[in-house]
Structures are given as C-alpha cells and as structure tokens.
C-alpha cells in the first residue's frame, strides 16, 4: 500500500511540476514579447518606418515644450533673484531687527545673489532655449508631414508593398533622414516623457511613469523651485539661528 501510494503521489507530482513549468514558460515568453519594440513585432518596413516617424514626431514636440518651459523658468528665476537682491539691499534701512543680519552677512549674501544672477543670465543666453524650441518644433512639423504622407500611402496601398509603394517609402525614408540631419537630436528624457502619454502601448508600469516624470522634474523644474522658494527659507532659518545664538 505504501509503495502504491508513493508511486501515485510521484506521478501526480510530476504532472503538477510539468504544468507549472509550462505556465512559467508561457509567462516568460509573454514578458519577452512585451519587451520587443512594437515596430519589430511586424516584419514590415512600412510598419517600422511608421513607428519611427510617429515616435520622432512626438519626442521632438516634447523637446520643444521642454525648451519653452526652461526658457520661461530661466527668465523667471533671474527676475526672482533680482527681486531678492533688491529686498536684501533695502532691508538694513527699514529697521526691522527680526529680519536683519549683520552687515558682513548681508554683504556676502548680496554678492552671492549677484553672482547667481550673472551665471543664470549667461547660461540662459548661451543655451538660447527659444531658438532650440523653435528648431525642435519645426523638425516635429516636418516629420509630421512625412508621417501623414506615409499614412496616406498605407491607406491607398491597403498594406500591399508593390514597387510603386516601396519607391515612395524609400523617398519618405530619405526625406526623414535628411530632416534629422538638419536639426539637433532631442534628449532621451524627451522620448521617455513622450512614452508616458501612452504607458499601455509602451508597457510602462505606474512606477516607471512616476520615475520618468520625477527625472523630468529634476531636469526642468527643480533648480527653479529650489532658488525661488528655498532661498527665503534658508535665509529665515539663518536669521533664526543667528538670533538664538545672540
């Protein structure tokens, strides 16, 4: 009896092991398919070119938006720092001991703010975000025109790659390469932030989307928020500890 029970148990155990192994293999294959770029899932040059145009168009529009935001925030930052410098300069004449520091501290902070204003002004001028935003936008528009041409071609040909269709696709592909050569390439964060608009299509989890948006925040907004809101807080903390010390 014991031997019979052991044989039955081992037989069922082998069946269960094979069943769970098959489930794991199926899950692994599914995960690998999800990691394959969408345009490689269909062995078709029209599909691949369509995907490249669509992604490039979206990433360049995002790059234009990023540069426009950086331009606005850079100008705003210089304005706020200038305001802080003026406020700090007139503070000793207002006779407000609760907010005042000794002259040597005030002089150091004033010089520091002046240097910051100079540095950010030079960086803003050197980067020329307005021109970069315009270039990215123009590039996106040109790629969008090629994308629309390919979509019309795909509709007219019903997905059949005849000689005429292939010739037109080659022309679109050549124009696409020429367009890319005319403009500066976008940053990886532009492509990533474009992917967050369609997380299901790119198989992005909620955590991945949050990470990308956090990186975008650090690249475009963190410095602005730190100097605009952080400097007054740091100054207030410094005044508090100085008053407590004396």
C-alpha positions in Angstrom: 0.0 0.0 0.0 2.7 2.4 0.9 4.6 1.7 -2.3 1.4 2.2 -4.4 0.7 5.5 -2.6 4.2 6.7 -3.2 4.0 5.9 -7.0 0.7 7.7 -7.4 2.0 10.7 -5.4 5.2 10.9 -7.5 3.2 10.6 -10.7 0.8 13.4 -9.8 3.7 15.5 -8.5 5.4 15.1 -11.9 2.2 16.2 -13.6 2.0 19.3 -11.4 5.6 20.1 -11.9 5.2 19.9 -15.7 2.0 22.0 -15.5 3.7 24.8 -13.5 6.8 24.7 -15.7 4.6 25.2 -18.8 2.9 28.1 -17.1 6.2 29.7 -16.2 7.5 29.3 -19.8 4.3 30.8 -21.2 4.6 33.8 -18.8 8.3 34.3 -19.7 7.6 34.2 -23.4 4.8 36.8 -22.9 7.1 39.1 -20.9 9.8 38.9 -23.6 7.2 39.7 -26.3 6.2 42.8 -24.3 9.8 44.0 -24.2 10.2 43.8 -28.0 9.8 47.2 -29.7 6.4 47.4 -31.3 7.7 48.0 -34.8 9.8 44.8 -34.7 6.7 42.6 -33.9 5.6 43.1 -37.5 8.2 42.2 -40.1 7.2 45.1 -42.4 9.3 48.1 -43.4 6.2 50.3 -43.7 5.3 49.5 -40.1 8.8 50.2 -38.9 9.0 53.5 -40.8 5.6 54.5 -39.5 6.7 53.8 -35.9 9.9 55.8 -36.3 8.1 58.8 -37.7 5.5 58.7 -35.0 8.0 58.4 -32.2 10.3 61.1 -33.6 7.5 63.5 -34.1 6.2 63.0 -30.6 9.7 63.2 -29.0 10.6 66.4 -30.9 7.3 68.1 -29.8 8.1 67.2 -26.2 11.6 68.6 -26.7 10.1 71.8 -27.9 7.8 72.0 -24.9 10.8 71.3 -22.6 12.9 74.1 -24.1 10.0 76.6 -23.9 9.5 75.7 -20.2 13.2 76.1 -19.5 13.2 79.4 -21.2 10.2 80.7 -19.2 11.6 79.3 -15.9 15.1 80.8 -16.5 13.7 84.3 -17.1 11.5 83.9 -14.0 14.4 82.7 -11.9 16.6 85.7 -12.9 13.7 88.0 -12.0 13.1 86.5 -8.6 16.8 86.6 -7.7 16.9 90.2 -8.8 14.0 90.9 -6.5 15.7 89.1 -3.6 18.8 91.2 -4.1 16.8 94.5 -4.1 14.9 93.4 -1.0 18.1 92.4 0.8 19.7 95.8 -0.1 16.9 97.9 1.3 16.3 95.7 4.4 19.0 97.4 6.6 17.3 100.8 6.0 13.9 99.5 7.1 14.9 99.0 10.7 13.4 95.5 11.1 15.8 93.7 13.5 13.8 90.5 13.3 14.7 90.1 9.7 18.1 91.7 9.6 21.6 90.2 9.7 24.9 92.0 10.4 26.4 93.9 7.6 29.1 91.4 6.7 26.5 88.6 6.3 24.3 90.9 4.2 27.2 91.8 2.0 28.1 88.2 1.5 24.5 87.2 0.5 24.2 90.2 -1.8 27.4 89.3 -3.6 26.3 85.7 -3.9 22.9 86.7 -5.4 24.7 89.0 -7.9 26.9 86.1 -9.0 23.9 83.8 -9.3 22.1 86.4 -11.4 25.1 86.7 -13.7 25.6 83.0 -14.0 22.0 82.2 -14.8 21.8 85.1 -17.3 24.9 83.8 -19.1 23.5 80.3 -19.1 20.2 81.4 -20.5 21.9 83.4 -23.2 24.3 80.5 -24.1 21.6 77.9 -24.3 19.2 80.0 -26.3 16.2 78.0 -25.4 13.9 80.0 -27.6 15.8 79.0 -30.8 16.1 75.4 -29.6 12.4 75.2 -29.0 11.7 76.6 -32.5 14.1 74.2 -34.2 12.6 71.2 -32.4 9.1 72.4 -33.3 10.0 72.9 -36.9 11.6 69.4 -37.0 8.5 67.9 -35.5 6.3 69.6 -38.1 8.4 68.3 -41.0 8.4 64.8 -39.6 4.6 65.1 -39.0 4.2 65.9 -42.7 6.2 62.8 -43.7 4.2 60.7 -41.2 0.9 61.9 -42.8 2.3 61.1 -46.3 3.1 57.6 -45.1 -0.3 57.2 -43.6 -2.0 58.2 -46.8 0.3 55.8 -48.7 -0.6 53.0 -46.3 -4.3 53.6 -46.8 -4.1 53.8 -50.6 -2.0 50.6 -50.9 -4.0 48.6 -48.3 -0.8 47.3 -46.8 0.4 45.8 -50.1 4.1 46.6 -50.8 4.2 47.0 -54.6 7.1 48.5 -56.5 5.5 51.9 -56.6 4.7 51.8 -52.9 8.3 50.7 -52.0 9.7 53.6 -54.1 7.5 56.1 -52.3 8.5 54.7 -49.0 12.2 55.0 -49.8 11.6 58.6 -50.7 9.9 59.3 -47.4 12.6 57.4 -45.6 15.3 59.5 -47.4 13.5 62.7 -46.5 13.2 61.6 -42.9 17.0 61.1 -42.7 17.6 64.5 -44.3 15.3 66.1 -41.8 17.1 64.5 -38.9 20.5 65.8 -40.2 19.2 69.4 -40.3 18.3 69.6 -36.6 19.9 68.7 -33.3 18.9 65.5 -31.7 16.5 65.5 -28.7 17.4 64.3 -25.3 16.5 60.8 -24.0 14.1 62.4 -21.5 12.1 63.8 -24.3 11.5 60.3 -25.7 10.8 59.0 -22.2 8.2 61.7 -21.4 6.5 61.0 -24.7 6.2 57.4 -23.8 4.4 58.4 -20.5 1.5 59.7 -22.7 0.8 56.1 -23.8 2.0 53.9 -21.0 -0.1 50.9 -22.0 1.3 50.9 -25.5 4.9 51.1 -24.3 4.2 48.6 -21.4 5.2 51.1 -18.7 4.1 50.4 -15.2 2.8 53.1 -12.8 6.2 53.1 -11.0 8.1 53.6 -14.3 5.9 56.5 -15.3 6.5 58.1 -11.9 10.3 57.7 -12.2 10.3 59.3 -15.7 8.2 62.2 -14.5 10.5 62.7 -11.5 13.6 62.8 -13.8 11.8 65.3 -16.0 11.0 67.4 -12.9 14.7 67.3 -11.8 15.8 68.4 -15.3 13.3 71.2 -15.8 11.9 72.5 -12.5 14.0 71.5 -9.5 16.6 74.3 -9.8 13.9 76.9 -10.3 11.8 75.8 -7.3 14.9 75.5 -5.1 16.2 79.0 -5.7 12.8 80.7 -5.7 11.3 79.0 -2.7 14.4 77.6 -1.0 16.5 80.7 -0.6 13.9 82.6 1.5 13.5 79.5 3.7 17.3 79.2 4.1 17.6 82.9 4.9 14.8 82.7 7.5 16.5 79.7 9.1 19.8 81.5 9.2 18.2 84.6 10.8 16.5 82.4 13.4 19.7 80.6 14.4 21.7 83.8 14.5 19.1 85.4 16.8 19.1 82.4 19.0 22.9 82.5 19.3 23.0 86.0 20.4 
